[in-house]
């Protein structure tokens, strides 16, 4: 079994004060950096990850975490 590393970003710009972004692969090197950048700029960030324990630092920053997998069993 092999895993594909990816970062997918879905941005929903509601208004200047209510910006939201969804990041798949938020615990990866690129996803984590992107999440921190959005948080720093006052965006509401939701991140998809396989294991929430790997994203505790992001959770402390305010990232909403969704745990799951995209495997097709």
N, C-alpha and C positions, 0 to 999 in steps of 0.2 A: 504494500500500500504506500502510495506517495502522496504528499500534500503539496499543494500549490500555494506558494506564498504570494499574497496579494494585499493590496490596500485599496478599498473602494470607498469613495466619498460621495455622499448625497447631500447636497446643500439646498436648504429651503430658506430663502430670504423673505421673511414675513414683513418686517419693518425695521427701521434702524435700531430699535431697542429690543427686538424679538427675533434674533437670528438663530437658526437651528442647523446642526450638521449631524449626519450619521456617518460613522466611520467603521467599515468592516476591517478587521485585522488591527484593532486598536492596540493590542499588546506587542505588535511588531515594532521594529526599529523606526520605520517611516511613519506608521500609524500613530505611535506614541508621540513622536515629535509634532505631527500635525495636530493631534488632540491638544497638546500643551499650548501650541500657538493659538488655536481657536479659543481656549479657555482664557488665555492671557488677554485676548481681544473681546472678552465679555460675550462669547457665544455660548449657547446651550448645546452641549456635546453629548451624543449617545454613541456608545461604542459596542460593537459586536466582537465577542471573544470566545474562545473555547474554554478558558479557565479563568474565572474571576480572581482567583488567588494571585495570578500573575499581573493583575492590574490594580492592586491595592493603592499604589501611589497615585494612579489616575482617579480612583474613587475618592481619595482624600481631596483632590483638586476640584471635585464636583462633576466628574464625568458619570453619566448614567450608563451602567453596564448591562448588556444583554448577553447571557451565556448561551451558547449553542454551537452547532456544527453544520456544515453544508454538505457533509457526506451523504451520498445516496446509497442507502443499504437495501 
